[in-house]
Amino acid sequence: MAAGGVWGVKFTASPADVATTFPFPLSEPRFTIGGGSKSPVFFDAGASRPHTREVPMARLAEILDRKGDSVVCIPARSTVYEALQRMVQKGVGSVLVLEDERIVGIFTERDYLRRVAVPELPPDTPVGQVSTTELVVVIPGDSVLDCMAVMTQRRIRHVPVMDGGRLCGLVSIGDLVKHASAEQQVEIQYLREYISGTSH
């Protein structure tokens, strides 16, 4: 692996370019949370709520197919201000935080409000010091509804999606709500057609 590379991602030599975006897939399954030896918290999303009937459910893989699989990342040594700049530039609400080729956390808008703005920390605070270091990870095969249940239970809004040690992408609660809303509209339209007798 070339110097400065992170699982196929190369950081430029310029100090100003402190962030990057992961392409799919990340082939090397080395995920260390909080800079230690812990593994990501894999949730059994299917166990988070009871299944009352067997119906086809949309999977996270479908959302990633439409949304794309890139994930915005930033080194832990970068400042909070640089992280916020990157989030604004990319139009995202979170960035994964990296240190020595490891994912050591996630920094979100909520982290900024609670850990930086309210305590009035300076904008040059390293983002690694104020990021969330316990990651909840889901897999592409998890259903949208199950993932929503996990995010509600854990009170989080962004989760990385991994498959066999590979980072496939990241989904937000907004992605899930948008998808569920679109599915609901399709079902409503089907019911309207059924009631009016125009469906086949």
PyMOL commands that set and color helices and strands:
alter all, ss='L'
color gray80, all
select helices_A, chain A and resi 45-47+60-67+80-90+109-117+127-129+144-154+173-196
alter helices_A, ss='H'
color red, helices_A
select strands_A, chain A and resi 5-6+9-10+20-22+41-42+71-75+94-99+102-108+136-137+158-163+166-172
alter strands_A, ss='S'
color yellow, strands_A
deselect
rebuild
show_as cartoon
